[in-house]
Amino acid sequence: MGKKKQRRGGTAGSTGGTPATVALAEAGMSFTVHSYAHDPGAASYGAEAAEALGTDPERIFKTLLAEVDGALTVAVVPVSGSLDLKALASAAGGKRAAMADPAAAERATGYVRGGISPLGQRRRLPTVLDASATEHATICVSAGRRGLEVELSPADLAALTGAVLAPIARP
C-alpha cells in the first residue's frame, strides 16, 4: 500500500496532519496513514485510492453526506458499492434521505469533496457505518485530503464518530 506512517496514539502535534489524524492521535487510537499521488482527472476518488494503495475496494470506504429528513448525516460505505438511501434513512431513524448538496457537505465538514473524512469534522454529525466494515480487521477512510487515507479498525472508527452500524450499502 503506498507510502505509510504508523501511528499509535501520541499527541496532536506528533501527526502534523489533518483534523482527522489529529482526532485519532488525541483519542490515542492506533492508525496508519497511507499517501499516494492524487490524479485530478480520476473518475472516482475511492477507486483511485484502492488502485493506488493496492487494496481490495471492499476495504476502502468512502464518506458521503446525505440529508435524512432534512438533517445532514454521514454515511460511510465501501467504494465497491453504493449508498442505499432508503436503508440510510431507516438506520438514522428517519423516513427519507437524499444526497446532500456538495457545498453544504464541504461547509459542514470542513473538508473538500474527495477528501471528506468521517473523522475530525468541523461539527459532529450523525454517522452510519456500513455493517460490512466489521468483516475486516482494518479499513481505510479518507484522512481529510485527496491522496491521503487512514487505516484503522472499524470499531475505532465507530467509537470515535459515534457511528451506528447498519447495512446501508448496495453492491
C-alpha positions in Angstrom: 0.0 0.0 0.0 1.6 3.4 -1.0 3.7 5.3 1.5 2.6 4.8 5.0 3.3 6.1 8.5 2.2 4.1 11.5 0.8 6.0 14.4 -0.2 4.6 17.8 -1.8 7.4 19.8 0.5 10.3 20.6 -0.2 13.9 20.7 -1.9 16.1 18.1 1.4 17.6 17.1 3.0 14.3 16.5 1.0 13.7 13.4 1.4 17.1 11.8 -1.6 16.1 9.8 -5.2 16.8 9.1 -8.1 17.2 11.6 -8.8 13.5 11.1 -5.3 12.3 12.1 -5.2 14.8 14.9 -8.5 13.5 16.2 -7.2 9.9 16.1 -4.0 10.8 17.8 -5.8 12.8 20.5 -8.1 9.8 21.1 -5.0 7.5 21.5 -6.2 5.2 18.7 -3.9 3.1 16.5 -3.9 4.0 12.8 -1.7 4.0 9.7 -1.6 6.9 7.2 -1.3 6.0 3.5 -0.5 8.6 0.9 -0.5 8.5 -2.9 -0.2 10.9 -5.7 -3.8 12.0 -6.4 -4.7 12.3 -10.1 -7.1 15.3 -10.6 -8.5 13.6 -13.6 -9.5 10.4 -11.7 -13.1 9.4 -12.4 -13.6 8.1 -8.8 -11.7 9.1 -5.7 -12.4 5.8 -4.0 -11.4 3.6 -6.9 -8.3 5.7 -7.4 -7.4 5.1 -3.7 -7.9 1.4 -3.9 -5.8 1.1 -7.0 -3.0 3.4 -5.8 -2.8 1.6 -2.5 -3.2 -1.9 -4.0 -6.0 -2.6 -1.6 -9.3 -4.5 -2.1 -12.0 -1.9 -2.8 -14.2 -3.6 -0.2 -11.7 -2.3 2.5 -11.6 1.3 1.2 -14.6 3.2 2.4 -16.0 6.5 1.1 -17.6 9.2 3.2 -20.9 10.5 1.8 -23.2 13.2 3.2 -26.9 12.9 2.9 -29.9 14.7 4.3 -32.1 12.5 6.4 -35.4 14.2 7.0 -33.5 17.5 6.4 -30.6 16.8 8.8 -27.1 16.2 7.5 -26.0 12.7 8.1 -22.7 11.0 7.3 -22.7 7.6 5.5 -19.5 5.5 5.3 -19.7 2.7 2.7 -17.3 0.6 0.7 -16.1 2.2 -2.6 -17.0 -1.1 -4.3 -20.7 -0.4 -3.7 -23.2 2.5 -3.5 -25.3 4.0 -0.8 -28.8 2.8 -0.3 -30.6 5.9 0.7 -33.7 4.1 2.0 -31.5 1.9 4.3 -29.6 5.0 5.5 -32.9 6.8 6.3 -34.1 3.8 8.3 -30.7 3.4 10.1 -30.7 7.1 11.0 -34.3 6.9 12.4 -35.8 8.9 9.5 -38.2 8.5 6.7 -36.5 10.0 3.7 -32.9 10.5 2.6 -31.3 12.4 -0.3 -27.7 13.2 -1.2 -26.6 16.5 0.4 -25.5 19.4 -1.7 -21.7 19.2 -2.2 -21.2 22.8 -1.0 -23.2 22.1 2.2 -21.2 18.9 2.8 -17.9 20.9 2.5 -19.1 23.7 4.8 -20.4 21.3 7.4 -17.3 19.0 7.5 -14.5 21.5 6.7 -13.2 19.2 4.0 -13.3 19.3 0.2 -15.1 16.8 -1.9 -13.0 13.7 -2.5 -11.2 14.4 0.8 -14.1 14.3 3.2 -13.2 12.2 6.3 -15.7 10.8 8.8 -13.2 11.9 11.4 -12.3 15.4 12.7 -15.2 17.1 11.0 -16.0 20.8 11.8 -19.1 19.7 13.6 -20.1 16.2 14.7 -22.9 14.8 12.5 -24.9 11.6 13.0 -22.9 8.8 11.3 -23.8 5.4 9.9 -21.1 2.9 9.0 -21.9 0.1 6.7 -22.0 -3.2 8.6 -19.7 -4.8 6.1 -16.8 -2.9 7.7 -16.9 -5.4 10.6 -15.8 -8.2 8.1 -12.3 -6.6 8.0 -9.7 -6.2 10.8 -8.9 -2.7 9.3 -10.5 -0.4 6.8 -9.3 2.8 5.1 -11.2 6.1 5.0 -10.1 9.5 3.8 -7.7 11.2 6.2 -9.1 14.5 5.2 -7.2 15.3 2.0 -7.2 13.9 -1.6 -4.4 11.3 -1.8 -4.4 10.6 1.9 -6.1 7.6 3.6 -6.1 6.4 7.2 -6.3 2.8 8.0 -7.9 1.8 11.3 -10.2 -0.8 12.9 -13.9 -0.4 12.2 -14.5 -0.5 16.0 -12.2 2.5 16.5 -13.9 4.4 13.6 -17.4 3.7 15.1 -16.3 4.7 18.6 -14.7 8.0 17.5 -17.6 9.0 15.3 -20.4 7.6 17.4 -21.4 5.7 14.3 -24.4 3.3 14.1 -23.5 0.1 12.3 -26.1 -0.9 9.7 -26.3 -2.4 6.2 -26.5 0.7 4.1 -24.5 -0.2 1.0 -25.7 -1.9 -2.2 -23.2 -4.0 -4.3 
